[in-house]
Amino acid sequence: MLNLENLCELYDKYNDAFKAKVEEFTIGNKHFQFNSQPAILGVINLSSDSWYRESVCLTVEQAIRRGLTLNAQGADFVDIGAESTLEYAERVEDVKQKSKIMPVLESLSKQGVLTSIETYYPNVAKECLQAGANIINLTGTEETEDFYRVISEFDAGVIICYVQGKNVREVGDFSFGEDPVNLMYDYFARQVELATSLGVKKIFIDAGLGFYYKNLQDSSQRINYQMKTFLNSFRLRKLGFPVCHALPHAFECFGEEVRTAESFFAVLALLGKTDLLRTHEVPKIKAVLDTLSLYQ
C-alpha cells in the first residue's frame, strides 16, 4: 500500500534530482513556466478503434468542436492522433493519417488552438508542421534524426516517447526492470543529445505509460510499474527538460468508474513533478491541478 513513508524514502534517496530545474520555453504565443506550473495536453482520437470513447471523433466537425471545447476547458495543447495503439486496431498509413489530421489541424490552428500531432512518420510530421502544428508527439524510435531536423526547422516542440520497439505499434516483450527510471534514462539522454545537437530546443520527455503492450498478462504488474514511474518522474528532470505523462486508466481497479482513473493518476504524476499531463479528461485534471495549487 502506497503511503507517506514511501514518498519520504524517495525524497531522501534522490534529493538532488528532486531539486532539478527544467527548461521553460514559449510555444506558439504562450510561455510555459514548467518549474512552477504544469500544463495540460487534451486528446482527440481520430481512430474509431480507440477505446476511450469520449475522445473519439469520427468526423472533422466533431474533432474541431472537441478541440475548441478542450481548449475552453483548460487544455494548453490539443493532441491529435489518427491511429489507436490497441493491439488489434487498424494500422493507419502515412497518407491516411495526413488526410484525417490535416483538416482538423488547419482549422484549430487558425482559431488559435495550440496543437500536438501524434505520429511516427517523418513526412506526416513535416506536413503537419507546415500546416501550423506546434508539437510532434513522436511515438517511434526510427529516423529520429529526420524528425529532429524538421522540428528544428520550424522551431517546434517534440515529445520524445520511450518505446521498446520501432514504434508504439511494434513493441514485443516489454521489460520492466526493478527501477523504471534506470531503464529509460540512458535512452532519453541519447535522444536529448541528438535533438539538441540538431537545434531542437523545446523538448518533453514521455515515459510512454499510455501505450498498450500486448505481452502484459498481469495487469497489477503494469499498474505498479505506472505508479512507480509517476512517483519517480522527478529523476528524469535531471536531463534538463520537462516530463510529460499520458494518464492511464487501470480499468481493472476502477471498473465502471474508469473515467475517474486519470484524476487519481494525475495526483501521483504531480507528486512526481510531472510537467505536462496528457489526458482525455481535461476538466477533471484541471480541477486536480487547481486544488493542489491551493496547498501552502
C-alpha positions as CSV (number, residue, x, y, z in Angstrom):
1,M,0.0,0.0,0.0
2,L,1.4,3.4,-1.0
3,N,1.9,5.7,1.9
4,L,3.7,8.8,3.1
5,E,6.7,6.8,4.1
6,N,7.2,5.6,0.6
7,L,7.3,9.3,-0.6
8,C,9.7,10.2,2.1
9,E,12.1,7.4,1.1
10,L,12.0,8.5,-2.5
11,Y,12.8,12.1,-1.5
12,D,15.6,11.1,0.8
13,K,17.2,8.8,-1.7
14,Y,17.1,11.1,-4.7
15,N,17.1,14.5,-3.1
16,D,19.5,16.0,-5.6
17,A,17.2,15.1,-8.5
18,F,14.1,16.5,-6.8
19,K,15.7,19.9,-6.9
20,A,16.4,19.8,-10.6
21,K,15.1,22.6,-12.8
22,V,14.0,22.2,-16.4
23,E,13.9,24.4,-19.5
24,E,11.0,26.8,-19.8
25,F,10.0,28.0,-23.3
26,T,7.4,29.6,-25.5
27,I,5.2,27.6,-27.8
28,G,3.0,29.5,-30.2
29,N,2.2,32.7,-28.4
30,K,2.3,31.2,-24.9
31,H,5.2,31.0,-22.4
32,F,5.3,28.0,-20.1
33,Q,6.8,28.1,-16.6
34,F,7.1,24.4,-16.0
35,N,9.1,24.7,-12.8
36,S,6.1,26.3,-11.1
37,Q,3.0,25.4,-13.2
38,P,2.3,22.1,-15.0
39,A,0.5,22.2,-18.4
40,I,-2.4,20.1,-19.8
41,L,-2.5,18.2,-23.1
42,G,-6.0,17.3,-24.2
43,V,-6.7,14.4,-26.6
44,I,-8.6,14.0,-29.9
45,N,-8.6,10.4,-31.2
46,L,-9.5,10.2,-34.9
47,S,-9.5,6.4,-34.9
48,S,-12.7,4.5,-34.2
49,D,-10.6,1.8,-32.6
50,S,-9.6,4.0,-29.7
51,W,-11.0,2.6,-26.5
52,Y,-11.6,5.9,-24.7
53,R,-14.9,6.6,-26.4
54,E,-15.3,10.1,-25.1
55,S,-12.2,11.3,-27.0
56,V,-13.1,9.6,-30.3
57,C,-14.2,11.9,-33.1
58,L,-15.5,10.3,-36.3
59,T,-15.9,13.4,-38.4
60,V,-13.8,16.5,-39.0
61,E,-16.6,18.7,-37.5
62,Q,-16.7,16.6,-34.3
63,A,-12.9,16.8,-33.9
64,I,-12.8,20.6,-34.4
65,R,-15.6,21.0,-31.9
66,R,-13.9,18.8,-29.4
67,G,-10.6,20.7,-29.9
68,L,-12.3,24.0,-29.2
69,T,-14.0,22.6,-26.2
70,L,-10.8,21.1,-24.7
71,N,-9.2,24.5,-25.2
72,A,-12.0,26.3,-23.4
73,Q,-11.9,23.7,-20.6
74,G,-8.2,24.5,-19.8
75,A,-6.1,22.4,-22.2
76,D,-2.9,24.2,-23.1
77,F,-2.4,22.0,-26.1
78,V,-4.6,19.5,-28.0
79,D,-3.0,16.2,-29.1
80,I,-4.4,14.8,-32.4
81,G,-3.8,11.2,-33.3
82,A,-5.1,9.1,-36.2
83,E,-4.1,5.6,-35.0
84,S,-5.0,3.7,-31.9
85,T,-2.3,1.8,-30.0
86,L,-4.5,-1.1,-29.2
87,E,-3.2,-4.5,-30.4
88,Y,-5.9,-5.2,-32.9
89,A,-6.5,-1.7,-34.1
90,E,-6.3,-0.9,-37.8
91,R,-2.9,0.4,-38.9
92,V,-3.2,3.8,-40.4
93,E,-0.5,4.5,-43.0
94,D,1.0,7.9,-43.5
95,V,-1.2,9.1,-46.4
96,K,-4.4,8.3,-44.5
97,Q,-3.0,9.8,-41.3
98,K,-2.5,13.1,-43.2
99,S,-5.9,13.0,-44.7
100,K,-7.5,12.6,-41.3
101,I,-5.4,15.0,-39.4
102,M,-4.9,17.9,-41.8
103,P,-8.4,19.5,-41.9
104,V,-8.7,19.3,-38.1
105,L,-5.2,20.7,-37.6
106,E,-5.7,23.6,-40.1
107,S,-9.0,24.7,-38.5
108,L,-7.8,24.6,-34.9
109,S,-4.5,26.4,-35.8
110,K,-6.5,29.2,-37.5
111,Q,-8.6,29.5,-34.3
112,G,-5.5,29.8,-32.1
113,V,-5.5,26.4,-30.5
114,L,-2.0,25.0,-29.9
115,T,-1.7,21.5,-31.3
116,S,0.4,18.4,-30.9
117,I,0.4,15.7,-33.6
118,E,1.0,12.0,-32.6
119,T,2.8,10.1,-35.3
120,Y,5.9,8.0,-36.1
121,Y,6.0,9.0,-39.8
122,P,8.5,11.8,-40.7
123,N,6.6,13.0,-43.7
124,V,3.4,13.3,-41.6
125,A,5.3,15.4,-39.1
126,K,6.7,17.7,-41.7
127,E,3.4,18.4,-43.5
128,C,1.7,19.0,-40.1
129,L,4.3,21.4,-39.0
130,Q,3.9,23.2,-42.4
131,A,0.2,23.4,-41.6
132,G,0.8,25.0,-38.2
133,A,1.3,22.2,-35.7
134,N,3.2,23.3,-32.6
135,I,4.5,19.9,-31.3
136,I,5.3,16.5,-32.7
137,N,4.4,13.7,-30.3
138,L,7.0,11.2,-31.5
139,T,5.8,7.7,-30.9
140,G,8.6,5.9,-32.8
141,T,12.3,5.3,-32.4
142,E,13.4,5.1,-36.0
143,E,14.5,8.0,-38.2
144,T,14.6,10.3,-35.2
145,E,17.3,12.4,-36.8
146,D,14.9,13.2,-39.6
147,F,12.2,14.2,-37.1
148,Y,14.6,16.4,-35.2
149,R,15.8,18.2,-38.3
150,V,12.3,19.2,-39.4
151,I,11.2,20.1,-35.9
152,S,14.2,22.4,-35.5
153,E,13.4,23.9,-38.9
154,F,10.0,25.0,-37.6
155,D,11.2,25.9,-34.1
156,A,8.6,23.4,-32.9
157,G,8.4,21.2,-29.8
158,V,8.8,17.5,-29.6
159,I,7.5,14.9,-27.1
160,I,10.1,12.1,-27.1
161,C,8.3,8.9,-26.1
162,Y,10.0,5.9,-24.5
163,V,9.2,2.9,-26.7
164,Q,10.8,-0.6,-26.6
165,G,10.5,-1.3,-30.3
166,K,10.3,0.5,-33.7
167,N,7.2,2.4,-32.7
168,V,4.3,2.1,-30.3
169,R,2.6,-0.4,-32.6
170,E,5.6,-2.7,-32.9
171,V,6.5,-3.5,-29.3
172,G,7.4,-7.0,-28.4
173,D,8.2,-8.3,-24.9
174,F,8.3,-5.3,-22.6
175,S,11.0,-5.2,-19.9
176,F,10.0,-3.6,-16.6
177,G,13.2,-4.0,-14.6
178,E,13.5,-3.2,-10.9
179,D,13.8,0.6,-11.5
180,P,11.7,2.1,-14.3
181,V,13.8,5.3,-14.5
182,N,17.1,3.4,-14.9
183,L,15.6,1.6,-17.9
184,M,14.7,4.7,-19.8
185,Y,17.2,7.4,-18.6
186,D,20.0,6.4,-21.0
187,Y,17.6,6.3,-24.0
188,F,16.4,9.8,-23.2
189,A,19.9,11.1,-22.6
190,R,20.9,9.9,-26.1
191,Q,17.9,11.3,-27.8
192,V,18.1,14.7,-26.0
193,E,21.7,15.0,-27.0
194,L,20.9,14.2,-30.7
195,A,17.9,16.5,-30.7
196,T,19.7,19.5,-29.2
197,S,22.7,19.0,-31.5
198,L,20.3,19.4,-34.4
199,G,18.8,22.6,-33.0
200,V,15.7,21.4,-31.2
201,K,15.1,23.5,-28.0
202,K,11.6,22.6,-26.9
203,I,11.7,19.0,-25.7
204,F,9.4,16.9,-23.5
205,I,10.3,13.5,-22.1
206,D,7.5,10.9,-22.1
207,A,7.8,7.5,-20.3
208,G,5.1,6.1,-22.6
209,L,2.7,5.0,-19.9
210,G,-0.3,5.4,-22.0
211,F,0.8,2.8,-24.5
212,Y,-0.6,-0.7,-24.9
213,Y,1.8,-3.6,-24.5
214,K,0.4,-6.9,-25.8
215,N,2.7,-9.2,-23.7
216,L,1.3,-7.9,-20.4
217,Q,-0.9,-10.6,-18.9
218,D,-0.7,-9.3,-15.3
219,S,-2.4,-6.0,-15.0
220,S,-1.2,-5.5,-11.4
221,Q,2.4,-5.5,-12.8
222,R,1.5,-2.9,-15.3
223,I,-0.3,-0.6,-12.8
224,N,2.6,-1.0,-10.3
225,Y,5.1,0.0,-13.0
226,Q,3.0,3.0,-13.9
227,M,2.6,4.2,-10.3
228,K,6.4,3.8,-9.7
229,T,7.2,5.7,-12.8
230,F,4.9,8.6,-11.9
231,L,6.4,9.0,-8.5
232,N,10.0,8.8,-9.9
233,S,9.4,11.2,-12.7
234,F,11.4,14.0,-11.0
235,R,14.5,11.9,-11.6
236,L,14.1,12.3,-15.4
237,R,14.0,16.1,-14.9
238,K,17.8,15.9,-14.3
239,L,18.0,15.7,-18.1
240,G,17.0,19.4,-18.1
241,F,13.7,19.2,-19.9
242,P,10.1,18.9,-18.8
243,V,8.5,15.5,-18.3
244,C,5.2,14.5,-20.0
245,H,2.9,11.7,-19.0
246,A,-0.1,10.1,-20.6
247,L,-2.5,9.3,-17.8
248,P,-3.6,5.7,-17.9
249,H,-7.0,4.1,-16.9
250,A,-6.5,1.0,-14.7
251,F,-9.9,-0.4,-15.7
252,E,-9.1,-3.5,-13.6
253,C,-9.3,-1.4,-10.4
254,F,-11.8,1.3,-11.4
255,G,-14.3,-0.7,-13.3
256,E,-17.4,1.4,-14.3
257,E,-15.8,4.4,-12.7
258,V,-12.9,4.2,-15.1
259,R,-13.3,7.9,-16.2
260,T,-12.1,8.9,-12.7
261,A,-8.9,6.9,-13.0
262,E,-6.9,9.7,-14.8
263,S,-7.7,12.0,-11.9
264,F,-6.1,9.6,-9.4
265,F,-3.0,9.0,-11.6
266,A,-2.7,12.8,-12.1
267,V,-2.1,13.2,-8.3
268,L,0.7,10.6,-8.4
269,A,2.1,12.3,-11.5
270,L,2.1,15.7,-9.9
271,L,3.7,14.4,-6.7
272,G,6.5,13.1,-9.0
273,K,6.8,16.6,-10.5
274,T,5.3,15.9,-14.0
275,D,5.3,19.0,-16.1
276,L,2.8,18.1,-18.9
277,L,-0.3,15.9,-18.3
278,R,-1.8,14.2,-21.4
279,T,-5.4,13.4,-20.6
280,H,-8.8,12.5,-22.1
281,E,-10.5,14.2,-19.1
282,V,-9.3,17.9,-19.2
283,P,-11.9,19.4,-16.8
284,K,-11.1,16.7,-14.1
285,I,-7.4,17.1,-14.4
286,K,-7.6,20.9,-14.3
287,A,-9.6,20.6,-11.1
288,V,-6.9,18.4,-9.6
289,L,-4.3,21.0,-10.6
290,D,-6.3,23.9,-9.2
291,T,-6.9,22.0,-6.0
292,L,-3.3,21.0,-5.4
293,S,-2.2,24.6,-6.1
294,L,-4.2,25.8,-3.1
295,Y,-1.8,24.0,-0.7
296,Q,0.6,26.4,1.0
